[in-house]
Amino acid sequence: MATRRLMTAAAPTLLRTTARPAPTAYRYIRASAYVPPRKWQAVPRIGVSRRWYSDDVVPGSKIWSFDEIKQLVDGKDKSPAKVVIVDVREPAELQTTGKIPGAINIPITSAVQSFHIPDADFEDMYGFERPSRDTKLLFYCKAGVRAKSAAGLAKHAGWEDVGEYPGSWLDWEAQNGPVERVKQGEGFGQN
């Protein structure tokens, strides 16, 4: 019985001393794991800032305004060069909203191949001749994003004179531009 009382009384002391590392070892471990704090300094950035995403416009692309396109549609445009207005929205969108009068429809989903396929294949696909490479092309869509992409595709395929209408259909509709209705089943080409 005396042994049990002795062990019960001595147990906390034994556990305390065995659970704690020796003072010198503790300092050594702590010293080896210690990392002094660093003072961070801001390094000034040298050079010109560059954007690694698309620019606001396609290089060499003319930006058209509502008034310029309205004059073109009304026949008041004085420039001798013919301008072809290209709507790059899907045919279902044209059937819902209509289009700028005289515009042809080349949907952006097929525009990638449209500018690179032979002329005969283009005519079979869309039902009209592809505009020649010396024709001015003016692209628009719903909000201007797809128009910018299509202008870039046309530029890459060899059309030098391309333009974009950044306001696109939303701007045209907001400013009460004339609308040509597109019937069910129509969409490609001039309607």
Phi and psi restraints in degrees (value plus and minus 20) as a CYANA .aco file:
   2 ALA   PHI     -83.7   -43.7
   2 ALA   PSI     -54.1   -14.1
   3 THR   PHI     -87.0   -47.0
   3 THR   PSI     -58.6   -18.6
   4 ARG   PHI     -85.7   -45.7
   4 ARG   PSI     -64.1   -24.1
   5 ARG   PHI     -82.7   -42.7
   5 ARG   PSI     -59.4   -19.4
   6 LEU   PHI     -84.8   -44.8
   6 LEU   PSI     -63.2   -23.2
   7 MET   PHI     -87.8   -47.8
   7 MET   PSI     -58.5   -18.5
   8 THR   PHI     -86.4   -46.4
   8 THR   PSI     -60.3   -20.3
   9 ALA   PHI     -92.5   -52.5
   9 ALA   PSI     -54.4   -14.4
  10 ALA   PHI    -105.5   -65.5
  10 ALA   PSI     -38.5     1.5
  11 ALA   PHI     -77.1   -37.1
  11 ALA   PSI     -67.7   -27.7
  12 PRO   PHI     -81.5   -41.5
  12 PRO   PSI     -57.2   -17.2
  13 THR   PHI     -88.4   -48.4
  13 THR   PSI     -62.4   -22.4
  14 LEU   PHI     -84.3   -44.3
  14 LEU   PSI     -64.5   -24.5
  15 LEU   PHI     -85.2   -45.2
  15 LEU   PSI     -60.8   -20.8
  16 ARG   PHI     -83.3   -43.3
  16 ARG   PSI     -63.5   -23.5
  17 THR   PHI     -95.5   -55.5
  17 THR   PSI     -51.9   -11.9
  18 THR   PHI    -102.2   -62.2
  18 THR   PSI     -44.8    -4.8
  19 ALA   PHI    -101.8   -61.8
  19 ALA   PSI     -37.8     2.2
  20 ARG   PHI    -121.0   -81.0
  20 ARG   PSI     113.3   153.3
  21 PRO   PHI     -89.6   -49.6
  21 PRO   PSI     139.7   179.7
  22 ALA   PHI     -83.2   -43.2
  22 ALA   PSI     126.2   166.2
  23 PRO   PHI     -76.5   -36.5
  23 PRO   PSI     -59.8   -19.8
  24 THR   PHI     -90.9   -50.9
  24 THR   PSI     -60.0   -20.0
  25 ALA   PHI     -85.0   -45.0
  25 ALA   PSI     -57.8   -17.8
  26 TYR   PHI     -82.0   -42.0
  26 TYR   PSI     -65.5   -25.5
  27 ARG   PHI     -85.1   -45.1
  27 ARG   PSI     -57.7   -17.7
  28 TYR   PHI     -86.2   -46.2
  28 TYR   PSI     -66.0   -26.0
  29 ILE   PHI     -84.5   -44.5
  29 ILE   PSI     -63.8   -23.8
  30 ARG   PHI     -84.2   -44.2
  30 ARG   PSI     -59.6   -19.6
  31 ALA   PHI     -88.0   -48.0
  31 ALA   PSI     -55.6   -15.6
  32 SER   PHI     -95.4   -55.4
  32 SER   PSI     -44.2    -4.2
  33 ALA   PHI    -113.8   -73.8
  33 ALA   PSI     -23.9    16.1
  34 TYR   PHI    -100.3   -60.3
  34 TYR   PSI     107.1   147.1
  35 VAL   PHI    -138.9   -98.9
  35 VAL   PSI     100.1   140.1
  36 PRO   PHI     -86.2   -46.2
  36 PRO   PSI     125.6   165.6
  37 PRO   PHI     -86.6   -46.6
  37 PRO   PSI     123.2   163.2
  38 ARG   PHI    -119.3   -79.3
  38 ARG   PSI     126.7   166.7
  39 LYS   PHI    -116.5   -76.5
  39 LYS   PSI      91.3   131.3
  40 TRP   PHI    -105.2   -65.2
  40 TRP   PSI     119.5   159.5
  41 GLN   PHI    -140.8  -100.8
  41 GLN   PSI     123.6   163.6
  42 ALA   PHI     -97.2   -57.2
  42 ALA   PSI     108.6   148.6
  43 VAL   PHI    -115.9   -75.9
  43 VAL   PSI     104.2   144.2
  44 PRO   PHI     -85.6   -45.6
  44 PRO   PSI     117.8   157.8
  45 ARG   PHI    -103.1   -63.1
  45 ARG   PSI     107.5   147.5
  46 ILE   PHI    -127.9   -87.9
  46 ILE   PSI     118.7   158.7
  47 GLY   PHI      98.0   138.0
  47 GLY   PSI     158.3   198.3
  48 VAL   PHI    -112.5   -72.5
  48 VAL   PSI     115.8   155.8
  49 SER   PHI     -91.6   -51.6
  49 SER   PSI     114.9   154.9
  50 ARG   PHI    -145.5  -105.5
  50 ARG   PSI     126.0   166.0
  51 ARG   PHI    -114.0   -74.0
  51 ARG   PSI     115.4   155.4
  52 TRP   PHI    -125.9   -85.9
  52 TRP   PSI      10.4    50.4
  53 TYR   PHI    -157.6  -117.6
  53 TYR   PSI    -199.2  -159.2
  54 SER   PHI     -82.7   -42.7
  54 SER   PSI     126.6   166.6
  55 ASP   PHI     -96.3   -56.3
  55 ASP   PSI     154.5   194.5
  56 ASP   PHI     -88.1   -48.1
  56 ASP   PSI     -52.6   -12.6
  57 VAL   PHI    -157.0  -117.0
  57 VAL   PSI     140.8   180.8
  58 VAL   PHI     -94.5   -54.5
  58 VAL   PSI     111.5   151.5
  59 PRO   PHI     -75.6   -35.6
  59 PRO   PSI     110.3   150.3
  60 GLY   PHI      62.7   102.7
  60 GLY   PSI     -15.9    24.1
  61 SER   PHI    -112.5   -72.5
  61 SER   PSI     111.9   151.9
  62 LYS   PHI    -100.6   -60.6
  62 LYS   PSI     116.5   156.5
  63 ILE   PHI    -115.6   -75.6
  63 ILE   PSI     104.3   144.3
  64 TRP   PHI    -122.0   -82.0
  64 TRP   PSI     125.7   165.7
  65 SER   PHI    -122.6   -82.6
  65 SER   PSI     149.2   189.2
  66 PHE   PHI     -77.6   -37.6
  66 PHE   PSI     -67.1   -27.1
  67 ASP   PHI     -81.8   -41.8
  67 ASP   PSI     -60.3   -20.3
  68 GLU   PHI     -84.6   -44.6
  68 GLU   PSI     -61.7   -21.7
  69 ILE   PHI     -91.0   -51.0
  69 ILE   PSI     -57.6   -17.6
  70 LYS   PHI     -80.4   -40.4
  70 LYS   PSI     -63.5   -23.5
  71 GLN   PHI     -82.8   -42.8
  71 GLN   PSI     -59.2   -19.2
  72 LEU   PHI     -83.7   -43.7
  72 LEU   PSI     -65.6   -25.6
  73 VAL   PHI     -87.1   -47.1
  73 VAL   PSI     -59.2   -19.2
  74 ASP   PHI     -96.4   -56.4
  74 ASP   PSI     -25.8    14.2
  75 GLY   PHI      61.5   101.5
  75 GLY   PSI      -4.9    35.1
  76 LYS   PHI    -115.9   -75.9
  76 LYS   PSI     -16.9    23.1
  77 ASP   PHI     -93.8   -53.8
  77 ASP   PSI     107.9   147.9
  78 LYS   PHI    -111.3   -71.3
  78 LYS   PSI     -25.7    14.3
  79 SER   PHI     -92.0   -52.0
  79 SER   PSI     119.9   159.9
  80 PRO   PHI     -93.6   -53.6
  80 PRO   PSI     -44.1    -4.1
  81 ALA   PHI     -95.5   -55.5
  81 ALA   PSI     119.1   159.1
  82 LYS   PHI     -97.0   -57.0
  82 LYS   PSI     116.0   156.0
  83 VAL   PHI    -134.1   -94.1
  83 VAL   PSI     108.6   148.6
  84 VAL   PHI    -123.9   -83.9
  84 VAL   PSI     101.8   141.8
  85 ILE   PHI    -107.3   -67.3
  85 ILE   PSI     106.2   146.2
  86 VAL   PHI    -137.3   -97.3
  86 VAL   PSI      98.5   138.5
  87 ASP   PHI    -112.0   -72.0
  87 ASP   PSI      99.9   139.9
  88 VAL   PHI    -120.0   -80.0
  88 VAL   PSI      -8.5    31.5
  89 ARG   PHI     -95.3   -55.3
  89 ARG   PSI     146.3   186.3
  90 GLU   PHI     -95.4   -55.4
  90 GLU   PSI     130.8   170.8
  91 PRO   PHI     -73.3   -33.3
  91 PRO   PSI     -56.2   -16.2
  92 ALA   PHI     -83.3   -43.3
  92 ALA   PSI     -55.0   -15.0
  93 GLU   PHI     -86.4   -46.4
  93 GLU   PSI     -60.3   -20.3
  94 LEU   PHI     -84.9   -44.9
  94 LEU   PSI     -58.9   -18.9
  95 GLN   PHI     -86.4   -46.4
  95 GLN   PSI     -49.8    -9.8
  96 THR   PHI     -98.3   -58.3
  96 THR   PSI     -64.3   -24.3
  97 THR   PHI    -126.9   -86.9
  97 THR   PSI     -45.1    -5.1
  98 GLY   PHI      73.4   113.4
  98 GLY   PSI    -191.7  -151.7
  99 LYS   PHI    -166.4  -126.4
  99 LYS   PSI     149.8   189.8
 100 ILE   PHI     -88.1   -48.1
 100 ILE   PSI     111.7   151.7
 101 PRO   PHI     -74.1   -34.1
 101 PRO   PSI     112.6   152.6
 102 GLY   PHI      66.4   106.4
 102 GLY   PSI     -24.3    15.7
 103 ALA   PHI     -92.9   -52.9
 103 ALA   PSI     126.6   166.6
 104 ILE   PHI    -118.8   -78.8
 104 ILE   PSI     136.6   176.6
 105 ASN   PHI    -131.8   -91.8
 105 ASN   PSI      96.2   136.2
 106 ILE   PHI    -145.7  -105.7
 106 ILE   PSI      74.9   114.9
 107 PRO   PHI     -78.4   -38.4
 107 PRO   PSI     120.7   160.7
 108 ILE   PHI     -81.9   -41.9
 108 ILE   PSI     -48.1    -8.1
 109 THR   PHI     -83.2   -43.2
 109 THR   PSI     -49.0    -9.0
 110 SER   PHI    -130.1   -90.1
 110 SER   PSI     -18.3    21.7
 111 ALA   PHI     -85.0   -45.0
 111 ALA   PSI     -49.4    -9.4
 112 VAL   PHI     -77.9   -37.9
 112 VAL   PSI     -69.2   -29.2
 113 GLN   PHI     -98.9   -58.9
 113 GLN   PSI     -46.7    -6.7
 114 SER   PHI     -80.7   -40.7
 114 SER   PSI     -53.1   -13.1
 115 PHE   PHI    -108.2   -68.2
 115 PHE   PSI     -25.6    14.4
 116 HIS   PHI    -137.2   -97.2
 116 HIS   PSI     -31.2     8.8
 117 ILE   PHI    -102.2   -62.2
 117 ILE   PSI     140.1   180.1
 118 PRO   PHI     -81.3   -41.3
 118 PRO   PSI     135.9   175.9
 119 ASP   PHI     -76.8   -36.8
 119 ASP   PSI     -61.2   -21.2
 120 ALA   PHI     -84.2   -44.2
 120 ALA   PSI     -61.1   -21.1
 121 ASP   PHI     -85.9   -45.9
 121 ASP   PSI     -57.5   -17.5
 122 PHE   PHI     -81.3   -41.3
 122 PHE   PSI     -66.0   -26.0
 123 GLU   PHI     -85.1   -45.1
 123 GLU   PSI     -58.1   -18.1
 124 ASP   PHI     -84.0   -44.0
 124 ASP   PSI     -58.7   -18.7
 125 MET   PHI     -92.7   -52.7
 125 MET   PSI     -62.6   -22.6
 126 TYR   PHI    -127.2   -87.2
 126 TYR   PSI     -37.4     2.6
 127 GLY   PHI      64.6   104.6
 127 GLY   PSI      -7.7    32.3
 128 PHE   PHI    -171.1  -131.1
 128 PHE   PSI     141.0   181.0
 129 GLU   PHI     -88.9   -48.9
 129 GLU   PSI     124.8   164.8
 130 ARG   PHI     -92.5   -52.5
 130 ARG   PSI     118.1   158.1
 131 PRO   PHI     -78.9   -38.9
 131 PRO   PSI     119.7   159.7
 132 SER   PHI     -87.7   -47.7
 132 SER   PSI     141.8   181.8
 133 ARG   PHI     -88.5   -48.5
 133 ARG   PSI     -36.1     3.9
 134 ASP   PHI    -114.7   -74.7
 134 ASP   PSI     -16.2    23.8
 135 THR   PHI    -102.8   -62.8
 135 THR   PSI     122.2   162.2
 136 LYS   PHI     -96.4   -56.4
 136 LYS   PSI     108.6   148.6
 137 LEU   PHI    -131.3   -91.3
 137 LEU   PSI     110.8   150.8
 138 LEU   PHI    -137.7   -97.7
 138 LEU   PSI      94.9   134.9
 139 PHE   PHI    -120.1   -80.1
 139 PHE   PSI     120.5   160.5
 140 TYR   PHI    -166.5  -126.5
 140 TYR   PSI     140.8   180.8
 141 CYS   PHI    -162.1  -122.1
 141 CYS   PSI    -156.7  -116.7
 142 LYS   PHI    -108.5   -68.5
 142 LYS   PSI     -66.4   -26.4
 143 ALA   PHI    -148.3  -108.3
 143 ALA   PSI     -19.9    20.1
 144 GLY   PHI      85.4   125.4
 144 GLY   PSI     -34.6     5.4
 145 VAL   PHI     -91.8   -51.8
 145 VAL   PSI     -71.2   -31.2
 146 ARG   PHI     -86.6   -46.6
 146 ARG   PSI     -52.3   -12.3
 147 ALA   PHI     -82.9   -42.9
 147 ALA   PSI     -61.2   -21.2
 148 LYS   PHI     -83.4   -43.4
 148 LYS   PSI     -61.9   -21.9
 149 SER   PHI     -83.3   -43.3
 149 SER   PSI     -64.9   -24.9
 150 ALA   PHI     -84.7   -44.7
 150 ALA   PSI     -58.5   -18.5
 151 ALA   PHI     -82.6   -42.6
 151 ALA   PSI     -60.3   -20.3
 152 GLY   PHI     -84.8   -44.8
 152 GLY   PSI     -60.7   -20.7
 153 LEU   PHI     -83.4   -43.4
 153 LEU   PSI     -64.4   -24.4
 154 ALA   PHI     -84.2   -44.2
 154 ALA   PSI     -61.8   -21.8
 155 LYS   PHI     -80.8   -40.8
 155 LYS   PSI     -64.5   -24.5
 156 HIS   PHI     -83.6   -43.6
 156 HIS   PSI     -53.2   -13.2
 157 ALA   PHI    -103.8   -63.8
 157 ALA   PSI     -22.1    17.9
 158 GLY   PHI      96.9   136.9
 158 GLY   PSI     -23.5    16.5
 159 TRP   PHI     -99.9   -59.9
 159 TRP   PSI     101.5   141.5
 160 GLU   PHI    -105.4   -65.4
 160 GLU   PSI     -57.0   -17.0
 161 ASP   PHI    -123.2   -83.2
 161 ASP   PSI      67.1   107.1
 162 VAL   PHI    -137.6   -97.6
 162 VAL   PSI     134.2   174.2
 163 GLY   PHI    -161.8  -121.8
 163 GLY   PSI     143.1   183.1
 164 GLU   PHI    -151.3  -111.3
 164 GLU   PSI     127.1   167.1
 165 TYR   PHI    -131.1   -91.1
 165 TYR   PSI      73.8   113.8
 166 PRO   PHI     -79.3   -39.3
 166 PRO   PSI     -54.3   -14.3
 167 GLY   PHI     -90.8   -50.8
 167 GLY   PSI     -49.5    -9.5
 168 SER   PHI      28.9    68.9
 168 SER   PSI    -168.1  -128.1
 169 TRP   PHI     -82.1   -42.1
 169 TRP   PSI     -57.9   -17.9
 170 LEU   PHI     -80.4   -40.4
 170 LEU   PSI     -61.4   -21.4
 171 ASP   PHI     -90.8   -50.8
 171 ASP   PSI     -62.8   -22.8
 172 TRP   PHI     -79.2   -39.2
 172 TRP   PSI     -65.3   -25.3
 173 GLU   PHI     -88.8   -48.8
 173 GLU   PSI     -61.0   -21.0
 174 ALA   PHI     -84.0   -44.0
 174 ALA   PSI     -51.3   -11.3
 175 GLN   PHI    -116.3   -76.3
 175 GLN   PSI      -5.7    34.3
 176 ASN   PHI      36.7    76.7
 176 ASN   PSI      23.8    63.8
 177 GLY   PHI     -89.0   -49.0
 177 GLY   PSI     135.0   175.0
 178 PRO   PHI     -82.3   -42.3
 178 PRO   PSI     126.3   166.3
 179 VAL   PHI    -144.0  -104.0
 179 VAL   PSI     112.8   152.8
 180 GLU   PHI    -122.1   -82.1
 180 GLU   PSI     101.7   141.7
 181 ARG   PHI     -96.1   -56.1
 181 ARG   PSI     125.7   165.7
 182 VAL   PHI    -135.9   -95.9
 182 VAL   PSI     108.1   148.1
 183 LYS   PHI    -102.8   -62.8
 183 LYS   PSI     142.4   182.4
 184 GLN   PHI     -75.9   -35.9
 184 GLN   PSI     113.1   153.1
 185 GLY   PHI      69.3   109.3
 185 GLY   PSI     -33.1     6.9
 186 GLU   PHI    -115.6   -75.6
 186 GLU   PSI     150.5   190.5
 187 GLY   PHI     138.7   178.7
 187 GLY   PSI     -67.0   -27.0
 188 PHE   PHI    -102.2   -62.2
 188 PHE   PSI     121.6   161.6
 189 GLY   PHI      61.0   101.0
 189 GLY   PSI    -187.7  -147.7
 190 GLN   PHI    -110.1   -70.1
 190 GLN   PSI     110.4   150.4
